[in-house]
Amino acid sequence: MFKNLLLVTALTVGATAQPTPTEVKKEEIDIKAFIQKSIDDLQNGKSDVDEWIIRDRNQTATGESLSTIHVFTDINQSVEKNNTTPIAQIEDLGFAHDINYSKESFEATSILSLLNIQDLTESEKKLAKKVVDEKIVVMHSDYNLKDNKFNIVFKDINTSAEKATVVTKNVKLSGVYDIDNPLDNKVEFTIDSLDVIPFTAEFLGDYLKIKNLKLVSQSVVKNKTLDNTYNITIDLYDANITKEYSKLSNLDIDIVFGNLDADAYMELEKLRDEDPTTALESEKLQELAIKLVTSKGVYAEIKKLNIGELIVEGKNIGSANISAKVSLEENKELATMIAMNPLMALSSVKVDAKIELSKEMLRAIMKDKRAGLLAILPSKEVDGKIVYVIKYGKGKLTVNGQAL
């Protein structure tokens, strides 16, 4: 997903593609070769149902222009029963790119030039035409081979469609990606504000407001192990949609998947790229997945999951603070145990968690029948919050110090 996003918006696929052993190192190429490889990777990444094609490419000594077009092939339609010959190839998405480059960097402007999504209503088709005709979706990007940094800045939007006004401010994508070390990367997506305000009588009083949304992902490789971290923060999500009021404030989520087997991760990425439809039952996929999660010291951790205030459909759900860590104790037979029966690995699982819920949040959760187990767990109240400290190891579970 990330690869295609960068590729389409700014032709920075080279900053996201997973290299093969025969791939040219960045110090051996200039930015023109880098862009050419990016285009080759885009075209070579096609599947049975979708592909990207290049049109109208014009090159000069200092830059080039081209269009990237996504083509969807509907293999479900056929001339006759059991004939998978496609009869519908639809160009549904396209971008026009202008690129200026130097020896080690480039700057690009990309404009959404085609939006032909199927099964749209007449009003949605008018909106799609407006977006393309008025060049509403515009992206400015840059990438530097020397410091591996990239930036994509979306043009602010302030436009009125058939039934609503949409206003965005400072939508950006930035990060670091080293072509020589593809697993070492950082990506940050931010939105300062997004407002959707309907103006027809049908939706009078409805609105959607988002303030300061940030999504950050980072991968770091050390000694053949991989740490993936994800952080999501949002100051405010405030909406009144079809007269149902919802609000989320001060959300902060920080998650880490640590000490994963880096080689297995790369193989899984390669397997996914070669065949996105690989079934979960695939023997190769299962082998790689087991190798991924049984490396020494592997763990998954929610460092924090904080919710300042949550209102759903007009009902106050309250606040929550959660932290948890799940790890696997070292066991030479762990991979064999998981392959035979994942439940056999429970003896090697270790859990440490702390859950703090407002009383409103607890009451809301208890209304769900699936939360029945929560009612029998021993709880304690600290500073007006309901607290559960959960520990599990060597087959033993305690909650707030009481064995269960």
N, C-alpha and C positions, 0 to 999 in steps of 0.2 A: 504493500500500500504506500509506504513512504517513498519507495523508489519511483513508483509511477507518478506520485504527486510532484516530486521535484523534477522528474523528467518532463512532464507535460507543462508545468508552469514556467520552468526556466531552462530546460534542457540540461539540467545538472545531473543526469543519470549517472555520469561518471563519478559523481560524489556519493552515489548510493549503491551502485552495482556491486555484487559480491564477486571478487576476482577469482580467476582460475589460475592454476600453477603456471600457465603459459602467458599470462597477462603481462603487458608491458608496464614496467615501473614508471612512476610519475616523473622521476628525474630524467628519464630517457625521452620524454615527449614534450611537445609544446601544447599550447591551449587548443590549436586547431586539431591536432591529433586526438586530444582529449575529447573534444566535442564530436569528432567523427566516431570515436568509439562509443560515445553516449548514444548517438543516432543508431549505430549498428546494434547495440544492445536493445534499444527500443524496438527495432524491427524484428530482431531475433527472438523476442519474448512472446511471440504470438502463440495462441492456443487454438483449439478447434472452434471456439465460439467468439473469440475476440482477437484483434490485432491493431497495431498502430502503423499507419503508412505515412510516408513523407511526400510532400508535394511542393512545387514551385520554389525549389531551392536555388538561390542565387548567391554566389560567393565572390568576394573581393579580397584584396590584400589585408584589409583591416576589419572585415566583418562579413556577415551573411544574413539572409532572410530566408525563411521557410515556413511551411505549415505542417502541423502534426494533426492527423485525423484518426479518430478511433472508429473502427469498423466492427459492428456486432453481427454475427452470423447466427440466424435462427435455425438450428439443426432439428428442431422439433417439427417444423413444417416440412412436408415432403410431398413429392409428386404423387406417390402412391404408398400404400401401407408397406412398412418395413423397408422403405427406401430412404436412406438418410442423406440423399443429395440435397444440399441446401438450396432453397429458392428465394431466400430473403437475406440480403446483405445490406445492413443499414449503417450509414455514416451518421452517428449520433452525437459526436462530440469533437470539436476541433479548436485549435489554437494557432494564431499567427504570431511568429517570433521575429524580432529584429535583434541581432547580436553584434556587439562591437568587442573585439578582442585585442589583447596585447600578447606578449610572449608567455606570461604565466597567469593571466586572469581574463575574465570576460564580464561584460555587463549586458543584460538583455531586457527587452520589454516584450511581454507576452499578452495577447488579447484574446479573450474568448470569442471565436469567430463562427462557431457552429454549435447549436443546441437543438437537437432533433430527437428528444426522448419520446419513445413510443407511448401510446395510450394516454396522452394528455387530453384534458378537456379543452374546449374552445378558448376559454379564458386563460388557461395555462399556456396554450400555444401562443396567444397574444403576448403574454408575459415573456416567454422564451424569445420571441421575435424582438421585443423591446430591449431585452438584455443584450442581444447581439447587435441590433441596429445602432443602439446608443453607446455601444462599447462600455458597458457598465462594469464588466469584470476585466480589470487590467492589473498586471503584476510586473513589478520592476525587480530584477534580481542581479546578483553578482556572485562570482565564485573565484577564489584565488588558490592556485595549485601550491603556492609556496607555504601559506599558513593554514591551508585546508578549510578556511572559513567561507560560509555561504550566507546570503541574506535574500529573502523574498519579501517584498513589501506590496501589499494589495492597496490599490487606490481606494480612498474613502468613497463610500456610496451615500448618496442622498437623493433618492428617487421615489416617485409615487407610481405604483402599479394600478391595476384596475380597482383594487379594494383596500390598499394599504400603502403607507409610506415606510420605507426601509432606510435607516441611517446607520452607517458603521464608521468607526474611528480607529485608526491605527491597528489594522490587522496585519500581523507579521509572522514570518517563519524564518528562523535563523539557526545556526549551529556550526559544528565542526565535523568534518568527515575526511579521513586520511585514506586515500586509495590504496596505500601500501598496508594499512592496518584497518580493514573494513569493519572489524568488530569494535574498534575504539571510536565512538562517535557520540555526539550530543545534538539533540534537536529540541528547539523551543518554539512553541506556537502561542501567540498572545493576541487577545482582543481587548482593547481598552473599553469599547462600548459597542453594543448592538441594540437598536430599538426598532421594533415593528409596531406600527400604530395604524390599525384599520380606521377608515373614515366613512364607511357606509353605515346606514341605519341598522343593517343586519348584524353588524358586529360592534355597535356602539358601546364603548366602555371597555372593550377588549384591548389588550396590549401585551407586548413581550419586551422585557428589558434585561440585558446582561451587562454587568460591570466587572472589568478586570479579571478576565479568564486567562489562565496560564496553564499550558500543558508542557511538561518537560520530560524527555526520556534520555537516558544516558547509558552507554555500554562501555565497560572497562575490562580489558583482559590482563590477567596477571598469572604467570606460571601455568599457562594452558587452562586456566579457569576463567569464567566469565561472570561478571556482576551486571545485572540489568536493573536500573532504578527508574521509577516513574513517579512524577509528582504532579498533582492536579490541585490548583487553587482557584477559587472564584469568590469575589467579594459579595456579589449579589446576582441571583436569578430571581426575577420578579415578573409574574405573569398572571393575567386574568383572561383565560381562554374559554370561550363559550360559557361565560359567567361563573367559571370555577377558578377561584383564586389560589395560586401556589407561590411559595416563596422559599428560597434557600439562600442563607447568608453565611459568610465566613467558613466556606468549605475548604479543608486542607487535607489532602491525602498524600502520603509518602510511602511507597511500596518498593521493596528490594527482593530480587531473586538472586541469591548469591552462590558463588562457587559452583556454577554450572560447568559441565564439561564443554569447553569451547569447540573442540573438534566435532563433537556430536551436534552442537548447535549449528555449526556451519554446514554439516551434512544434511541436517533437517531443512535448512534454508534452501540448499541446492535441490533437495528432493521436492520441496514445495514449488520452486521455480520451474523445474522440469515437468512436473505434473501436479497442478493445483488441486486435482480431483482425487489425489491419493487417499484411499480409504483408511479409516482409523484401524481397520483390521489388518492392514498391510504388515507383513512380518518385518520388513526392513524398517518401517516407521516405528514399530513397537520396540525393536532392538535399539534404535537410536534414542528413543524417548527414555528407555530404561537407563541407557548409558549417560544421558543428560542429567538425570536426577539422582544418580547413585555415585557421583564423584565425591571425593573426600570433603566433608564439611559443608555439603549442600544445605541450603536453607531458603525459606520464604518468610519475609517479615513485613508486617504492616507497622512501620515505625510510628505512624499516627494516622488516624482517621477522625478528624474533628469536624463536627457540624455545629455551627453557632445557633442557627434557628432553622426549623423546617416546618413549613405549612403546606399541606396537601389537600386540594379541593376544599379549601376554607377551614380545614381542621388543623389545630396546632399540634404538631407531633413532638415539638421540643428539641432538645440538643443531645449530643452524644460525643464521647471521647473514647476511642478504642486503640489499643496497641496489641500486637500479637506476633509471635515468632514460632514457626514450625521448622524443625530440623530433623535430620536423620543421623542417628548415632552410627559410628563406623562399624561395619559388619561385612566381612569378606563374602558372606553368602547372600548379601542383600539383593543383588541383581538376580540371582537364581530364584530367590523367594518371591520377588515381584513377578517374575516371568511365570512362575507356577501359579501363584495366587496372591494378588496385591494385599489381601487381608493379612497374610503371613508377615508382612513388613511392619504391622502395627507395634510389635514389640521393640522396634528400633526407632519409633517416632517419639519426638520430644516436643511438647507444646508449653509455651508460656504466654499467657494473655491477661490483659486487664481491660475490663469493659465498664465504662461509666455512662449511665443513662439518666436523663432527667425523668422525673416521675411521669410527665406527659408522654415521653417516648416509650417508657415501659408499658404504660396503659395502652398505647396504640399497638405495640407489638403483641401484647397479650390477647388482643381481639382476634388475632390470626390463629386459627386452630393448629397450625403447624408449629406454633411457638409454645405448645403445651409443656414441653420439657423445661422451659424456663421457670415455670411456676413451682417446680419441685426443687430447684437449685437453691441452696442457702445463699442469701444475699445480705448485704450490710449497707447502711446509709452513712455517707460521708459528705458533709457540707451540702446537704439537700439533694445529693445524687445517689442513685442506686448503683452499688459497685459489686462486680464479680471479678475475683482474681482466680484464674484457672491455671492449673498445672497438670501436665500429663507426662509420664515417663515410665518405662519398663512395665507397661500395662496397668499402671495405677493412676487414678484421677482424683484430684482434690479441687474443691471450690471454696474459696475463702478459708482455707486450712482444714476443711472437713472432707474426709475420705468418702468417696461414693462407690 
